[in-house]
Amino acid sequence: MSPRTLLPTRADWLPGLRAPAADLTAGVIVALVALPLALGFGISSGLGAGAGLATAVVAGAVAAIFGGSRFQVSGPTGAMTVVLVPIAHEHGASGVLTVGLLAGLMLVVLAFAGVGRAVRYMPAPVLEGFTAGIAVVIALQQVPAALGIEDATGDKVWTVAVDAVLHYLGNPGVIAPATAALVAGAVLLGGRRMPKLPVALAAVVAATVLAGLFDLDLTRIGAIPSGLPAPGLDFVHPGRLGALIV
């Protein structure tokens, strides 16, 4: 594989140039769906909503230009929150950025080595079990926020979820779990009956408007930056590389 194969060719761009309206519509829909996901995953990883939004914007642009297929769809992935939560807790934002940089370098090396071909030999139950396990972990991560508990503690995801439930039973409330249940229900039902509409974004907007109008006792995500941070490598600390590589 040569470095030139990483860049899009004229043949890759021509289909999009012939049907710009279809690509533009698809891009807008993907962006609307990815917006609440990016905010949620940023908060779940411990770096905040602004970090999730900036990551989705930059990663989406990079994947669109350098992606291996013109049919590729990129977006925030919940699998990363499982990995990033303990890193953010122990090493902070700089540790997360360093791990992301290291992972990107490793992927480039694996691509040049052609390791991706070996994935076809991986059993399907392994992938399904991996995906189901991630789904369970992500669901447990949302328990404190869904119950409106901010001071849940623990060194594992399940212990934090249990601690949040115990706190909630000691001081139960209705607004936070009801809001979470209504938004989740709207996303599930709307996604099935109106799959072409950005139901997730509409549900988030509606819940936000109602929380503001009625001054509901819900924790806000806070201010979101209006621009993207300048790129740089000042987050790399050589003394941490050994632990972060592991």
Secondary structure per residue as TSV (DSSP state, phi and psi in degrees):
chain	resnum	aa	ss	phi	psi
A	1	M	-	360.0	128.6
A	2	S	-	-99.6	159.1
A	3	P	G	-58.0	-26.8
A	4	R	G	-68.5	-23.3
A	5	T	G	-71.5	-14.4
A	6	L	G	-78.3	-15.8
A	7	L	S	-95.9	146.9
A	8	P	-	-68.0	144.3
A	9	T	-	-97.1	172.9
A	10	R	H	-61.3	-36.5
A	11	A	H	-64.7	-29.4
A	12	D	H	-70.2	-33.1
A	13	W	H	-85.4	-27.4
A	14	L	H	-58.7	-45.5
A	15	P	H	-58.3	-38.5
A	16	G	H	-69.1	-34.2
A	17	L	H	-71.1	-28.9
A	18	R	H	-75.9	-27.8
A	19	A	-	-132.5	66.1
A	20	P	H	-66.2	-32.5
A	21	A	H	-64.3	-41.6
A	22	A	H	-66.1	-42.9
A	23	D	H	-66.5	-38.8
A	24	L	H	-64.9	-42.9
A	25	T	H	-62.2	-44.6
A	26	A	H	-63.1	-41.0
A	27	G	H	-64.0	-40.7
A	28	V	H	-65.1	-42.1
A	29	I	H	-63.7	-44.7
A	30	V	H	-61.9	-40.7
A	31	A	H	-64.0	-41.6
A	32	L	H	-65.9	-38.1
A	33	V	H	-70.9	-38.2
A	34	A	H	-73.4	-22.9
A	35	L	H	-58.5	-57.0
A	36	P	H	-64.5	-31.1
A	37	L	H	-64.9	-44.4
A	38	A	H	-62.5	-42.6
A	39	L	H	-63.3	-45.3
A	40	G	H	-65.9	-43.0
A	41	F	H	-70.7	-32.4
A	42	G	H	-63.2	-42.6
A	43	I	H	-68.1	-42.4
A	44	S	H	-63.0	-35.2
A	45	S	H	-75.2	-12.6
A	46	G	T	93.2	6.1
A	47	L	S	-103.7	-7.6
A	48	G	-	99.0	162.0
A	49	A	H	-65.5	-37.2
A	50	G	H	-61.2	-39.1
A	51	A	H	-65.5	-41.2
A	52	G	H	-64.3	-39.9
A	53	L	H	-67.6	-44.8
A	54	A	H	-63.5	-40.2
A	55	T	H	-63.9	-41.5
A	56	A	H	-64.2	-39.5
A	57	V	H	-66.2	-50.8
A	58	V	H	-67.7	-47.6
A	59	A	H	-64.5	-37.6
A	60	G	H	-63.4	-41.8
A	61	A	H	-67.0	-42.9
A	62	V	H	-65.1	-43.4
A	63	A	H	-65.8	-34.8
A	64	A	H	-66.0	-35.2
A	65	I	H	-83.8	-44.0
A	66	F	H	-105.3	5.2
A	67	G	-	-63.3	155.4
A	68	G	S	-82.6	-5.0
A	69	S	-	-145.4	141.9
A	70	R	T	-77.2	-5.2
A	71	F	T	-100.1	5.3
A	72	Q	-	-70.9	138.8
A	73	V	-	-117.8	125.2
A	74	S	-	-112.3	156.6
A	75	G	-	179.1	174.3
A	76	P	-	-64.7	142.9
A	77	T	-	-120.3	134.8
A	78	G	T	-69.5	-21.7
A	79	A	H	-60.9	-32.1
A	80	M	H	-69.8	-29.6
A	81	T	H	-63.6	-33.0
A	82	V	H	-63.2	-38.1
A	83	V	H	-80.2	-36.4
A	84	L	H	-81.2	-25.0
A	85	V	H	-57.7	-53.2
A	86	P	H	-66.6	-30.8
A	87	I	H	-68.4	-43.7
A	88	A	H	-63.8	-36.8
A	89	H	H	-68.1	-36.4
A	90	E	H	-93.0	-37.1
A	91	H	H	-116.9	-7.0
A	92	G	H	78.4	-169.8
A	93	A	H	-63.5	-37.1
A	94	S	H	-63.0	-35.6
A	95	G	H	-66.2	-39.1
A	96	V	H	-64.5	-43.6
A	97	L	H	-64.2	-39.0
A	98	T	H	-65.3	-43.6
A	99	V	H	-62.7	-39.9
A	100	G	H	-62.0	-41.6
A	101	L	H	-64.2	-44.9
A	102	L	H	-63.0	-41.3
A	103	A	H	-64.5	-40.3
A	104	G	H	-62.6	-42.8
A	105	L	H	-62.9	-40.9
A	106	M	H	-64.1	-39.2
A	107	L	H	-65.3	-39.0
A	108	V	H	-63.3	-43.0
A	109	V	H	-62.9	-44.2
A	110	L	H	-64.4	-35.1
A	111	A	H	-65.7	-45.5
A	112	F	H	-63.9	-31.0
A	113	A	H	-81.4	-10.1
A	114	G	T	73.8	25.1
A	115	V	G	-69.0	-23.3
A	116	G	G	-58.6	-25.1
A	117	R	G	-65.1	-24.5
A	118	A	G	-71.8	-16.4
A	119	V	G	-64.2	-29.8
A	120	R	G	-63.1	-19.9
A	121	Y	G	-90.7	-1.7
A	122	M	S	-77.1	131.1
A	123	P	-	-62.5	142.4
A	124	A	H	-60.7	-38.8
A	125	P	H	-59.6	-29.6
A	126	V	H	-64.6	-46.0
A	127	L	H	-65.7	-41.0
A	128	E	H	-66.5	-41.3
A	129	G	H	-65.9	-39.5
A	130	F	H	-61.6	-45.7
A	131	T	H	-66.0	-41.9
A	132	A	H	-64.9	-39.3
A	133	G	H	-62.5	-41.0
A	134	I	H	-62.4	-41.9
A	135	A	H	-60.0	-41.3
A	136	V	H	-64.5	-43.6
A	137	V	H	-64.2	-43.6
A	138	I	H	-62.7	-41.4
A	139	A	H	-61.6	-41.4
A	140	L	H	-65.8	-33.9
A	141	Q	H	-63.9	-27.3
A	142	Q	T	-86.6	-8.3
A	143	V	H	-58.8	-48.6
A	144	P	H	-59.3	-44.9
A	145	A	H	-66.5	-39.0
A	146	A	H	-65.7	-29.0
A	147	L	H	-93.2	-4.6
A	148	G	T	76.5	27.3
A	149	I	-	-104.0	124.3
A	150	E	S	-104.9	-16.5
A	151	D	-	-112.5	28.6
A	152	A	-	-71.7	139.1
A	153	T	-	-128.0	163.9
A	154	G	-	152.6	156.9
A	155	D	S	-95.5	-4.2
A	156	K	S	-128.3	158.0
A	157	V	H	-61.5	-43.0
A	158	W	H	-70.3	-32.4
A	159	T	H	-69.4	-35.8
A	160	V	H	-64.5	-41.9
A	161	A	H	-64.1	-43.2
A	162	V	H	-63.8	-42.5
A	163	D	H	-62.8	-38.2
A	164	A	H	-64.4	-40.6
A	165	V	H	-64.6	-41.6
A	166	L	H	-64.6	-41.5
A	167	H	H	-61.5	-40.7
A	168	Y	H	-66.4	-40.8
A	169	L	H	-64.7	-30.2
A	170	G	H	-75.3	-27.1
A	171	N	S	-145.0	73.7
A	172	P	-	-69.4	151.7
A	173	G	-	-140.5	167.2
A	174	V	S	-112.2	-34.9
A	175	I	H	-63.1	-50.9
A	176	A	H	-63.4	-53.4
A	177	P	H	-65.0	-33.5
A	178	A	H	-66.2	-41.8
A	179	T	H	-63.4	-45.3
A	180	A	H	-61.2	-42.3
A	181	A	H	-66.5	-41.2
A	182	L	H	-66.1	-43.1
A	183	V	H	-66.2	-44.0
A	184	A	H	-62.4	-41.9
A	185	G	H	-63.5	-41.1
A	186	A	H	-64.1	-39.7
A	187	V	H	-65.9	-44.2
A	188	L	H	-67.1	-48.8
A	189	L	H	-70.1	-43.4
A	190	G	H	-66.0	-36.5
A	191	G	H	-64.1	-30.4
A	192	R	H	-81.7	-41.2
A	193	R	H	-88.4	-28.7
A	194	M	-	-132.2	67.9
A	195	P	T	-66.3	-20.9
A	196	K	T	-86.4	-7.1
A	197	L	S	-101.9	147.1
A	198	P	-	-77.1	70.7
A	199	V	H	-63.4	-37.2
A	200	A	H	-60.4	-45.3
A	201	L	H	-65.2	-41.4
A	202	A	H	-62.2	-40.2
A	203	A	H	-65.7	-41.3
A	204	V	H	-64.5	-43.9
A	205	V	H	-63.2	-44.2
A	206	A	H	-62.8	-43.8
A	207	A	H	-64.9	-37.5
A	208	T	H	-65.9	-43.3
A	209	V	H	-63.8	-44.8
A	210	L	H	-64.5	-38.5
A	211	A	H	-64.0	-35.5
A	212	G	H	-74.9	-40.0
A	213	L	H	-67.3	-40.8
A	214	F	T	-101.5	6.2
A	215	D	T	51.1	52.1
A	216	L	-	-71.3	148.3
A	217	D	S	-80.3	74.4
A	218	L	-	-126.9	142.0
A	219	T	-	-74.7	129.4
A	220	R	-	-88.4	157.3
A	221	I	-	-79.0	-13.4
A	222	G	-	91.2	-175.4
A	223	A	-	-69.9	141.6
A	224	I	-	-109.3	133.2
A	225	P	-	-58.2	144.5
A	226	S	S	-87.5	-5.5
A	227	G	S	-144.2	173.1
A	228	L	-	-90.9	143.0
A	229	P	-	-68.7	151.7
A	230	A	-	-71.2	137.4
A	231	P	-	-69.1	150.5
A	232	G	-	-176.4	171.8
A	233	L	S	-117.4	19.7
A	234	D	T	-71.3	-8.7
A	235	F	T	-82.6	-11.0
A	236	V	-	-81.9	121.1
A	237	H	-	-116.5	109.8
A	238	P	G	-53.7	-32.7
A	239	G	G	-65.8	-20.5
A	240	R	G	-95.1	-9.9
A	241	L	H	-58.7	-39.0
A	242	G	H	-59.3	-48.5
A	243	A	H	-69.1	-37.1
A	244	L	H	-74.4	-32.6
A	245	I	H	-61.5	-40.0
A	246	V	-	-64.9	360.0
